[in-house]
Structure formats: structure tokens, C-alpha cells
Amino acid sequence: MGLFPKNSSRSLDKSADIIYNRGIQRNNNERKVMNTKELKDQLWEVWYKAREAGASRVATNAILDAMVVIDKEAENSEKTEVCS
């Protein structure tokens, strides 16, 4: 048994692709830059869709864990910018 019901995987995969494609932008140095707020807003949208689709608690918690990691990475990058 997967994390998502069979009928919901396509829509959730599509949502994940949209998040990836919208969440990553290129700056002048061609380095990947993520807009943290926009990415987290999109992850919340996916979280709600996953719950509505009957996703397991493991799957919805994984989405929340990703948001925590995003916050920590953003915080670390802010500290790095201040120090340099």
C-alpha cells in the first residue's frame, strides 16, 4: 500500500511538479533560488489536497517535515548572508 490512494496519485504528482517548477527561479548567476514563502504556501495547498484525497498520516507529515526543513534552510542562509 502506497502513501496515497490510487486515484489521487496523479493529481498529487502534478501538484508536486507545479511546486517544483514554480518554486525554483534562476538569478543572474544561474544559481537556483527558492522563494520560501511561495513554496511553503504551495506545500500547504498540497497538504490540504492530500488530506482531502485520503493520504496517510505519514504522507501528510512528510509534507510538514519538508516545510520545517525549508524554514531551517532559509534561516541558515540568512545567517550566512549576515556573516559575510
N, CA, C and O atoms as CSV, one atom per row, in Angstrom:
chain,resi,resn,atom,element,x,y,z
A,1,MET,N,N,0.844,-1.187,0.000
A,1,MET,CA,C,0.000,0.000,0.000
A,1,MET,C,C,0.881,1.239,0.000
A,1,MET,O,O,1.811,1.341,0.799
A,2,GLY,N,N,0.594,2.178,-0.891
A,2,GLY,CA,C,1.376,3.397,-1.003
A,2,GLY,C,C,0.929,4.439,0.000
A,2,GLY,O,O,0.032,4.211,0.812
A,3,LEU,N,N,1.565,5.566,-0.077
A,3,LEU,CA,C,1.231,6.659,0.820
A,3,LEU,C,C,-0.081,7.331,0.431
A,3,LEU,O,O,-0.783,7.868,1.288
A,4,PHE,N,N,-0.413,7.302,-0.862
A,4,PHE,CA,C,-1.611,7.951,-1.357
A,4,PHE,C,C,-2.538,6.912,-1.974
A,4,PHE,O,O,-2.071,5.903,-2.503
A,5,PRO,N,N,-3.841,7.146,-1.912
A,5,PRO,CA,C,-4.766,6.245,-2.602
A,5,PRO,C,C,-4.499,6.265,-4.103
A,5,PRO,O,O,-3.987,7.253,-4.630
A,6,LYS,N,N,-4.839,5.188,-4.787
A,6,LYS,CA,C,-4.538,5.065,-6.213
A,6,LYS,C,C,-5.132,6.198,-7.043
A,6,LYS,O,O,-4.484,6.676,-7.974
A,7,ASN,N,N,-6.330,6.631,-6.734
A,7,ASN,CA,C,-6.974,7.646,-7.560
A,7,ASN,C,C,-6.425,9.050,-7.347
A,7,ASN,O,O,-6.747,9.946,-8.128
A,8,SER,N,N,-5.624,9.273,-6.339
A,8,SER,CA,C,-5.142,10.619,-6.058
A,8,SER,C,C,-3.709,10.852,-6.494
A,8,SER,O,O,-3.256,11.996,-6.506
A,9,SER,N,N,-2.985,9.812,-6.849
A,9,SER,CA,C,-1.559,9.978,-7.104
A,9,SER,C,C,-1.266,10.888,-8.286
A,9,SER,O,O,-0.304,11.655,-8.244
A,10,ARG,N,N,-2.064,10.822,-9.328
A,10,ARG,CA,C,-1.800,11.681,-10.487
A,10,ARG,C,C,-1.947,13.154,-10.140
A,10,ARG,O,O,-1.102,13.967,-10.518
A,11,SER,N,N,-3.007,13.505,-9.428
A,11,SER,CA,C,-3.195,14.919,-9.097
A,11,SER,C,C,-2.128,15.398,-8.123
A,11,SER,O,O,-1.687,16.543,-8.213
A,12,LEU,N,N,-1.710,14.555,-7.206
A,12,LEU,CA,C,-0.665,14.952,-6.261
A,12,LEU,C,C,0.684,15.043,-6.954
A,12,LEU,O,O,1.472,15.938,-6.648
A,13,ASP,N,N,0.970,14.124,-7.890
A,13,ASP,CA,C,2.212,14.210,-8.661
A,13,ASP,C,C,2.239,15.495,-9.473
A,13,ASP,O,O,3.266,16.170,-9.549
A,14,LYS,N,N,1.105,15.828,-10.080
A,14,LYS,CA,C,1.010,17.060,-10.861
A,14,LYS,C,C,1.237,18.269,-9.964
A,14,LYS,O,O,1.925,19.210,-10.361
A,15,SER,N,N,0.666,18.259,-8.758
A,15,SER,CA,C,0.867,19.364,-7.817
A,15,SER,C,C,2.332,19.494,-7.434
A,15,SER,O,O,2.855,20.604,-7.334
A,16,ALA,N,N,2.997,18.367,-7.220
A,16,ALA,CA,C,4.417,18.396,-6.874
A,16,ALA,C,C,5.245,18.967,-8.016
A,16,ALA,O,O,6.176,19.735,-7.776
A,17,ASP,N,N,4.923,18.606,-9.251
A,17,ASP,CA,C,5.637,19.155,-10.405
A,17,ASP,C,C,5.435,20.659,-10.511
A,17,ASP,O,O,6.374,21.396,-10.811
A,18,ILE,N,N,4.216,21.114,-10.267
A,18,ILE,CA,C,3.931,22.550,-10.332
A,18,ILE,C,C,4.729,23.290,-9.266
A,18,ILE,O,O,5.299,24.348,-9.532
A,19,ILE,N,N,4.766,22.733,-8.065
A,19,ILE,CA,C,5.528,23.370,-6.980
A,19,ILE,C,C,6.998,23.464,-7.346
A,19,ILE,O,O,7.627,24.504,-7.150
A,20,TYR,N,N,7.544,22.383,-7.875
A,20,TYR,CA,C,8.962,22.386,-8.233
A,20,TYR,C,C,9.234,23.429,-9.304
A,20,TYR,O,O,10.189,24.199,-9.198
A,21,ASN,N,N,8.400,23.454,-10.330
A,21,ASN,CA,C,8.633,24.369,-11.439
A,21,ASN,C,C,8.421,25.829,-11.059
A,21,ASN,O,O,9.130,26.699,-11.565
A,22,ARG,N,N,7.474,26.114,-10.189
A,22,ARG,CA,C,7.222,27.494,-9.781
A,22,ARG,C,C,8.152,27.935,-8.659
A,22,ARG,O,O,8.506,29.111,-8.579
A,23,GLY,N,N,8.548,27.019,-7.801
A,23,GLY,CA,C,9.316,27.362,-6.618
A,23,GLY,C,C,10.774,27.671,-6.880
A,23,GLY,O,O,11.439,28.290,-6.049
A,24,ILE,N,N,11.276,27.250,-8.018
A,24,ILE,CA,C,12.688,27.469,-8.324
A,24,ILE,C,C,12.804,28.529,-9.403
A,24,ILE,O,O,12.187,28.431,-10.463
A,25,GLN,N,N,13.590,29.520,-9.120
A,25,GLN,CA,C,13.839,30.585,-10.081
A,25,GLN,C,C,15.343,30.681,-10.279
A,25,GLN,O,O,16.111,30.182,-9.456
A,26,ARG,N,N,15.757,31.301,-11.336
A,26,ARG,CA,C,17.187,31.481,-11.607
A,26,ARG,C,C,17.557,32.943,-11.367
A,26,ARG,O,O,16.829,33.851,-11.768
A,27,ASN,N,N,18.694,33.159,-10.709
A,27,ASN,CA,C,19.158,34.530,-10.553
A,27,ASN,C,C,20.227,34.798,-11.610
A,27,ASN,O,O,20.435,33.970,-12.498
A,28,ASN,N,N,20.900,35.933,-11.529
A,28,ASN,CA,C,21.884,36.308,-12.549
A,28,ASN,C,C,23.038,35.321,-12.655
A,28,ASN,O,O,23.612,35.169,-13.734
A,29,ASN,N,N,23.389,34.657,-11.581
A,29,ASN,CA,C,24.495,33.702,-11.584
A,29,ASN,C,C,24.052,32.294,-11.967
A,29,ASN,O,O,24.837,31.351,-11.869
A,30,GLU,N,N,22.794,32.142,-12.404
A,30,GLU,CA,C,22.227,30.844,-12.773
A,30,GLU,C,C,22.196,29.863,-11.605
A,30,GLU,O,O,22.133,28.651,-11.814
A,31,ARG,N,N,22.238,30.372,-10.396
A,31,ARG,CA,C,22.116,29.540,-9.208
A,31,ARG,C,C,20.640,29.406,-8.868
A,31,ARG,O,O,19.880,30.360,-9.033
A,32,LYS,N,N,20.231,28.253,-8.401
A,32,LYS,CA,C,18.829,28.054,-8.056
A,32,LYS,C,C,18.508,28.829,-6.779
A,32,LYS,O,O,19.218,28.727,-5.779
A,33,VAL,N,N,17.425,29.606,-6.832
A,33,VAL,CA,C,16.970,30.389,-5.685
A,33,VAL,C,C,15.511,30.034,-5.444
A,33,VAL,O,O,14.700,30.054,-6.369
A,34,MET,N,N,15.185,29.715,-4.215
A,34,MET,CA,C,13.810,29.359,-3.887
A,34,MET,C,C,13.146,30.492,-3.131
A,34,MET,O,O,13.735,31.082,-2.225
A,35,ASN,N,N,11.927,30.785,-3.510
A,35,ASN,CA,C,11.108,31.743,-2.803
A,35,ASN,C,C,10.421,30.967,-1.681
A,35,ASN,O,O,9.453,30.247,-1.927
A,36,THR,N,N,10.911,31.107,-0.469
A,36,THR,CA,C,10.469,30.292,0.660
A,36,THR,C,C,8.982,30.445,0.950
A,36,THR,O,O,8.285,29.446,1.126
A,37,LYS,N,N,8.492,31.659,1.002
A,37,LYS,CA,C,7.081,31.864,1.334
A,37,LYS,C,C,6.172,31.239,0.277
A,37,LYS,O,O,5.214,30.542,0.610
A,38,GLU,N,N,6.472,31.490,-0.984
A,38,GLU,CA,C,5.644,30.928,-2.062
A,38,GLU,C,C,5.684,29.401,-2.036
A,38,GLU,O,O,4.658,28.745,-2.211
A,39,LEU,N,N,6.850,28.851,-1.821
A,39,LEU,CA,C,6.991,27.397,-1.776
A,39,LEU,C,C,6.192,26.808,-0.617
A,39,LEU,O,O,5.512,25.796,-0.790
A,40,LYS,N,N,6.265,27.426,0.557
A,40,LYS,CA,C,5.508,26.932,1.707
A,40,LYS,C,C,4.007,27.076,1.488
A,40,LYS,O,O,3.243,26.199,1.890
A,41,ASP,N,N,3.570,28.164,0.860
A,41,ASP,CA,C,2.146,28.321,0.545
A,41,ASP,C,C,1.671,27.190,-0.359
A,41,ASP,O,O,0.582,26.647,-0.172
A,42,GLN,N,N,2.494,26.845,-1.332
A,42,GLN,CA,C,2.138,25.772,-2.251
A,42,GLN,C,C,2.148,24.420,-1.542
A,42,GLN,O,O,1.319,23.558,-1.834
A,43,LEU,N,N,3.076,24.234,-0.620
A,43,LEU,CA,C,3.108,22.979,0.134
A,43,LEU,C,C,1.875,22.845,1.023
A,43,LEU,O,O,1.351,21.744,1.190
A,44,TRP,N,N,1.404,23.959,1.595
A,44,TRP,CA,C,0.170,23.891,2.379
A,44,TRP,C,C,-0.996,23.466,1.488
A,44,TRP,O,O,-1.843,22.670,1.894
A,45,GLU,N,N,-1.029,24.005,0.273
A,45,GLU,CA,C,-2.079,23.630,-0.671
A,45,GLU,C,C,-2.028,22.127,-0.963
A,45,GLU,O,O,-3.063,21.461,-0.995
A,46,VAL,N,N,-0.836,21.608,-1.170
A,46,VAL,CA,C,-0.673,20.168,-1.413
A,46,VAL,C,C,-1.085,19.374,-0.179
A,46,VAL,O,O,-1.710,18.321,-0.299
A,47,TRP,N,N,-0.736,19.873,1.008
A,47,TRP,CA,C,-1.097,19.182,2.250
A,47,TRP,C,C,-2.607,19.041,2.362
A,47,TRP,O,O,-3.112,17.961,2.672
A,48,TYR,N,N,-3.341,20.146,2.107
A,48,TYR,CA,C,-4.805,20.090,2.180
A,48,TYR,C,C,-5.379,19.147,1.124
A,48,TYR,O,O,-6.304,18.386,1.409
A,49,LYS,N,N,-4.831,19.193,-0.099
A,49,LYS,CA,C,-5.297,18.289,-1.149
A,49,LYS,C,C,-5.019,16.833,-0.781
A,49,LYS,O,O,-5.841,15.953,-1.038
A,50,ALA,N,N,-3.868,16.590,-0.183
A,50,ALA,CA,C,-3.515,15.220,0.218
A,50,ALA,C,C,-4.493,14.708,1.280
A,50,ALA,O,O,-4.937,13.562,1.209
A,51,ARG,N,N,-4.826,15.539,2.251
A,51,ARG,CA,C,-5.789,15.131,3.293
A,51,ARG,C,C,-7.151,14.852,2.688
A,51,ARG,O,O,-7.802,13.868,3.040
A,52,GLU,N,N,-7.589,15.725,1.770
A,52,GLU,CA,C,-8.879,15.520,1.108
A,52,GLU,C,C,-8.893,14.238,0.285
A,52,GLU,O,O,-9.923,13.574,0.167
A,53,ALA,N,N,-7.735,13.897,-0.285
A,53,ALA,CA,C,-7.638,12.707,-1.135
A,53,ALA,C,C,-7.487,11.433,-0.309
A,53,ALA,O,O,-7.475,10.332,-0.861
A,54,GLY,N,N,-7.372,11.580,1.014
A,54,GLY,CA,C,-7.257,10.408,1.883
A,54,GLY,C,C,-5.839,9.898,2.045
A,54,GLY,O,O,-5.626,8.716,2.312
A,55,ALA,N,N,-4.872,10.781,1.884
A,55,ALA,CA,C,-3.475,10.378,2.053
A,55,ALA,C,C,-3.218,9.947,3.493
A,55,ALA,O,O,-3.902,10.386,4.418
A,56,SER,N,N,-2.247,9.103,3.663
A,56,SER,CA,C,-1.916,8.617,5.003
A,56,SER,C,C,-1.301,9.734,5.843
A,56,SER,O,O,-0.856,10.760,5.329
A,57,ARG,N,N,-1.293,9.500,7.134
A,57,ARG,CA,C,-0.689,10.470,8.046
A,57,ARG,C,C,0.818,10.581,7.786
A,57,ARG,O,O,1.400,11.654,7.945
A,58,VAL,N,N,1.430,9.497,7.395
A,58,VAL,CA,C,2.866,9.513,7.068
A,58,VAL,C,C,3.125,10.496,5.927
A,58,VAL,O,O,4.083,11.268,5.970
A,59,ALA,N,N,2.266,10.461,4.910
A,59,ALA,CA,C,2.442,11.345,3.757
A,59,ALA,C,C,2.235,12.805,4.139
A,59,ALA,O,O,3.031,13.662,3.755
A,60,THR,N,N,1.187,13.096,4.883
A,60,THR,CA,C,0.934,14.486,5.257
A,60,THR,C,C,2.010,14.997,6.212
A,60,THR,O,O,2.390,16.167,6.153
A,61,ASN,N,N,2.499,14.125,7.086
A,61,ASN,CA,C,3.591,14.532,7.981
A,61,ASN,C,C,4.878,14.785,7.203
A,61,ASN,O,O,5.670,15.645,7.587
A,62,ALA,N,N,5.096,14.056,6.127
A,62,ALA,CA,C,6.282,14.275,5.297
A,62,ALA,C,C,6.237,15.666,4.668
A,62,ALA,O,O,7.266,16.330,4.549
A,63,ILE,N,N,5.059,16.100,4.270
A,63,ILE,CA,C,4.912,17.442,3.708
A,63,ILE,C,C,5.228,18.484,4.779
A,63,ILE,O,O,5.918,19.466,4.504
A,64,LEU,N,N,4.732,18.277,5.990
A,64,LEU,CA,C,5.031,19.198,7.096
A,64,LEU,C,C,6.522,19.199,7.419
A,64,LEU,O,O,7.102,20.251,7.687
A,65,ASP,N,N,7.145,18.011,7.393
A,65,ASP,CA,C,8.590,17.919,7.629
A,65,ASP,C,C,9.372,18.711,6.589
A,65,ASP,O,O,10.371,19.353,6.912
A,66,ALA,N,N,8.918,18.663,5.348
A,66,ALA,CA,C,9.581,19.427,4.285
A,66,ALA,C,C,9.520,20.921,4.579
A,66,ALA,O,O,10.480,21.649,4.326
A,67,MET,N,N,8.387,21.376,5.113
A,67,MET,CA,C,8.260,22.793,5.452
A,67,MET,C,C,9.213,23.187,6.582
A,67,MET,O,O,9.768,24.286,6.572
A,68,VAL,N,N,9.400,22.310,7.535
A,68,VAL,CA,C,10.336,22.580,8.632
A,68,VAL,C,C,11.761,22.697,8.080
A,68,VAL,O,O,12.514,23.592,8.466
A,69,VAL,N,N,12.114,21.794,7.184
A,69,VAL,CA,C,13.450,21.827,6.570
A,69,VAL,C,C,13.630,23.125,5.783
A,69,VAL,O,O,14.694,23.741,5.838
A,70,ILE,N,N,12.613,23.535,5.063
A,70,ILE,CA,C,12.680,24.782,4.293
A,70,ILE,C,C,12.925,25.964,5.225
A,70,ILE,O,O,13.740,26.834,4.917
A,71,ASP,N,N,12.227,26.006,6.363
A,71,ASP,CA,C,12.436,27.082,7.334
A,71,ASP,C,C,13.867,27.089,7.860
A,71,ASP,O,O,14.494,28.145,7.956
A,72,LYS,N,N,14.379,25.911,8.200
A,72,LYS,CA,C,15.750,25.824,8.725
A,72,LYS,C,C,16.770,26.249,7.690
A,72,LYS,O,O,17.728,26.951,8.013
A,73,GLU,N,N,16.574,25.831,6.438
A,73,GLU,CA,C,17.499,26.216,5.371
A,73,GLU,C,C,17.463,27.722,5.134
A,73,GLU,O,O,18.505,28.342,4.926
A,74,ALA,N,N,16.276,28.309,5.162
A,74,ALA,CA,C,16.149,29.759,4.975
A,74,ALA,C,C,16.838,30.494,6.119
A,74,ALA,O,O,17.515,31.499,5.902
A,75,GLU,N,N,16.664,29.990,7.333
A,75,GLU,CA,C,17.302,30.605,8.499
A,75,GLU,C,C,18.821,30.508,8.391
A,75,GLU,O,O,19.526,31.474,8.684
A,76,ASN,N,N,19.327,29.356,7.974
A,76,ASN,CA,C,20.766,29.185,7.824
A,76,ASN,C,C,21.329,30.082,6.736
A,76,ASN,O,O,22.427,30.618,6.887
A,77,SER,N,N,20.602,30.254,5.649
A,77,SER,CA,C,21.096,31.109,4.564
A,77,SER,C,C,21.095,32.579,4.999
A,77,SER,O,O,21.965,33.348,4.589
A,78,GLU,N,N,20.111,32.972,5.837
A,78,GLU,CA,C,20.094,34.327,6.355
A,78,GLU,C,C,21.291,34.574,7.262
A,78,GLU,O,O,21.903,35.640,7.211
A,79,LYS,N,N,21.628,33.587,8.096
A,79,LYS,CA,C,22.800,33.716,8.979
A,79,LYS,C,C,24.068,33.814,8.163
A,79,LYS,O,O,24.967,34.578,8.514
A,80,THR,N,N,24.164,33.057,7.080
A,80,THR,CA,C,25.340,33.078,6.224
A,80,THR,C,C,25.490,34.431,5.556
A,80,THR,O,O,26.603,34.947,5.457
A,81,GLU,N,N,24.381,35.023,5.091
A,81,GLU,CA,C,24.423,36.322,4.457
A,81,GLU,C,C,24.847,37.414,5.425
A,81,GLU,O,O,25.571,38.331,5.036
A,82,VAL,N,N,24.414,37.336,6.668
A,82,VAL,CA,C,24.759,38.330,7.690
A,82,VAL,C,C,26.244,38.232,8.025
A,82,VAL,O,O,26.903,39.253,8.219
A,83,CYS,N,N,26.771,37.025,8.094
A,83,CYS,CA,C,28.162,36.809,8.461
A,83,CYS,C,C,29.125,37.223,7.351
A,83,CYS,O,O,30.274,37.559,7.638
A,84,SER,N,N,28.694,37.208,6.113
A,84,SER,CA,C,29.626,37.525,5.023
A,84,SER,C,C,29.654,38.970,4.652
A,84,SER,O,O,30.396,39.362,3.751
